[in-house]
Every structure is written in structure tokens, then in C-alpha cells.
Amino acid sequence: MSASSSSSLRDTYAPPQAPWSFLPPPSNNTLPSAVTSNASQTSYEWPTGAPANPIFDLSSSLSLAEPSGVEVKLLLKGLIAGAVLQYTSTALAMPFEVGKLLLQAQWVPRDLSLLEGPKVKEQEYEEEPELSDAESNDADSYFADPSNANPVRYTRPRPVDERGYVVRRSVMEEGTRPEYIIPVSSSDGVWGMVKRVGRFSAEGWLALFKGLLTSCVNDVLSSTLQPIIQNLLQSIFTPSPSKSSSILLPVASHLLTGLLLSPLDLVRTRLIVQSFLPRHQSYTGPLDALSQILRDEGGLKGIYLHPHLLIPAILDNGLRSFVSLTLPPYIATSVLGLHGNIDSSPFAWAVAELVGTCAGLVIVMPFETIRRRLQVQTRGIAKPIKACVEQRPLPYNGVVDAFWHIITEERSNLPERWKGEGKDKDVVVMRESWWRSRGIEQLYRGFGMRLSASFLVFLLGVTNGGFDDDSGWAEL
């Protein structure tokens, strides 16, 4: 075959119709500069036939400098959804929180009699000369109404104070208890207090949500500020990432967060403890409570640095965070002999966290109870609030004084009522036990509810099969 007669393959070559292109065309005349710069950094271009979705449309309008309308709507929807979720979760737990706080703030004296209060007038009436039985019967028959079969017997006048008010001698005395105070009854836990608040005429079921908005704001601010403060402390004291982080920085972040938000916690306690009746309320809302406390109780210095508020806040927040961060790892490593992280044996670490949480409650709860008692007390020129539970007539003088008087002058529960046997079956006998007549249990009001919450968190973790290092302290 000669070279002239042979056909060349170059004449039969045909270019492909639509080759795949993984890079955008380098045209700068028809596309904006923002699209060109973004496209030059990508290595794949999605097909044009994909369905368009404004939420997932990564166009040039989605920028942080100038957010689009879609981004603003998504941001607002996220904020509203988060606020509704936080408010709902706080509202679900609020009745139990109200019952626990009222139990902690309630004063139950050991002998059920009130301490020395206002001065009592000695001479309330003139003493009448005693008559003999015959003279007394003649006088009664002379002034008695023949048509009345049940004559009226006049009781002895009760002692009154200098202003003419009847003086209360006992918390169980009928007729002298104010209408807004819930009667003292046998302690049956947080659920019992919840039922008493709901059924009491001066409170009602809506009273179980007192301080809801303040609690929600406090929770949101606490969960937001604590990580920020911790990161700030780590950047100051441990700027190098190679250095091991100390347990003191997380404890300090929780402590500083609790101290910064201590006025909100004070307002929440006052709103929950005060009466739900409008005519007996000292505060109409959180803003009114905060303004009155700042005006009458020493301003910012009094609300932050007063010893009755500062020392309990330091003990409560500091011990709570220290125990929750150190006790479970110590039990896991020293008691259970676990080594490694939580992924090696998640169930054993969960058991260690449960035991550490229960043991930590024994340490923390007395200081929390003392803090609630001191928060209810007013200072400065402020008038005492009308609490819906019994309060100690004489104020506490600090943490040590409150701890001592709770143990020595209060009781854990009322005496038990037992009916007699045999001939005395109609006689009610009051039986007293050593534990009921001591105030140790007063320091642990709500302990059973805390244990139940910890066991619930543990069971949920076991059934779901997932445990996290940052699960945190189980609180309710």
C-alpha cells in the first residue's frame, strides 16, 4: 500500500460532544467576582438538575457581613425554638423546685412553740374573785337563758402585743396563724409539699410556677456565661495547649458564674417564698424585687458583698462544682480501680458518677439549705416579706449560727399519732422518736428528690447505651 492511496486517521477523528468539566469556565465577564473567587477554590460542581432549596442554597448572598433574609429568618427561628424549649423544660421541673425550696425555707421548731417575740401585756383584764361552787351555780342559773340548752362559755382573752394583735404562742395554735401561711404538717417529701401548696386556699396550683421566668433566665445565663468564663481563664492561666488543664479553672468558672448571677438567685428565692395573695406580696415581679432590694438593702454592695449572701454563695457554688468534678473520677479510679477514659468501660464510669453524685449531695445540701434561709431574711430598711411557710421569728446571724440553730431548735417531723388499745382505743397517743425531734433532717430537705433524679439519669444512660464525659451534674 502506497502512502498516497492510504487514508489518514486524522480525517476520521471527531471531538466528544459534551465532556465533563470539574472546573468552572474562567470567564470574568458574565459572572460576579464573588462567584469567581469561590468557584476557583472548589474541585467539584453539583449538577444543574438538582432541586433548588433556599435553605441549602450556597449562593453569594450568604455571607456573614451582609446576612440575607433567609439567614435572618433561620436565626430568629432557632432563637425562638431554643427559648421555647428552655422555658418548657424549666416549667416542667418548676413545681418540684418550688416544693423543695419551700421545704428548705420552712421553720419547724422542736417544741412547736414560737420563740420570744414581741412583748406581751401582763394585765389583759382584771382578775375576778373566785366564787364557791354554790355561788357559782346560783350565778349561772340566774343569768342563764332557760330556752337555751347549750349555754355559751366565754374563753379567757388571749394575750396581745403592744399594737393589740393576738400573740402566737405555737405554730399549731388555731386562730392565730395568718391566712397566707401553710400549716405545718408531717413531712412527706417534696411531693407532699407540692400537694399542700396546690390545695392551700391562699396559694393554689398556679403558685407552683412562682419565679418561673427568673429561673429560666438564670439557667440560660448560667449555661452561657460559664463556658465563656472558663475559656477566658484558660487563655489567661494556661495559654499553651500542651500544658495540662487543672481542675481549679473549671471550679473557678462555676464559682464566678454563680457569684455574678447571685442576685437572680436571691430574687428567685424571694418570689417563691413570698405569699401568692396579691395583698400580702412584697414584690410584683422580678424587676420590682430587684429594684426594691437594691434600694432598701444596700445597693450593689449589699446584694453582692453582704456576709449573709456572699459566704453562702461561695460555699454553695464552690463546693457544688468541686465535688461534682472531683468525686466521680476519684471513685472511679481509687475505689472501682478503673483506668482510661469513659469509652473503655462506660457502665462502670456511670456507676461511679452516680455514687459520686449521691455522696456529693450529702456534702452540698446543708449549705444550700442555709443559703435559702439567709436569702429569705431582709436587711437594711426593708420590711420582712410575708412568707407562705413558717419563718423563724428571730433572724439568723450567719452561716454558723443558722447551722447551729437548725440542728438544736428544730425538728425533722411532727410527733406520730397513735390510737390506744383496749379500753383506751379512743385516746390519741403522741409518740415521739429521737430522729423526729432532731433537726438534722431539716438540712436535707429534698434529698430524696435529688436521689431520684440521679437514678433517673443513670437509667436513661443505661437504656440508651450512651454516656458522655460532659454529662455533668444531675440536678433537679
Secondary structure, 3 states (H helix, E strand, C coil): CCCCCCCCCCCCCCCCCCCCCCCCCCCCCCCCHHHHHHHCCCCCCCCCCCCCCCCCCCCCCCCCCCCCHHHHHHHHHHHHHHHHHHHHHHHHHHHHHHHHHHHHHCCCECCCECCCCCCCCCCCCCCCCCCCHHHHHHHHHHHCCCCCCCCCCCCCCCCECCCCCECCCECCCCCCCCCCCCCCCCCCHHHHHHHHHHHCCCCCHHHHHCCHHHHHHHHHHHHHHHHHHHHHHHHHHCCCCCCCCCCHHHHHHHHHHHHHCHHHHHHHHHHHHECCCHHHCCCCCHHHHHHHHHHHCCHHHHHHHCHHHHHHHHHHHHHHHHHHHHHHHHHHHHHCCCCCCCCCCHHHHHHHHHHHHHHHHHHHHHHHHHHHHHHHCCCCCCCCCCECCCCCCCCCCCHHHHHHHHHHHECCCCCEEEECCHHHCCCEEEECCCCCCCCCHHHHCCHHHHHHHHHHHHHHHHHHCCCCCCCCCCCC
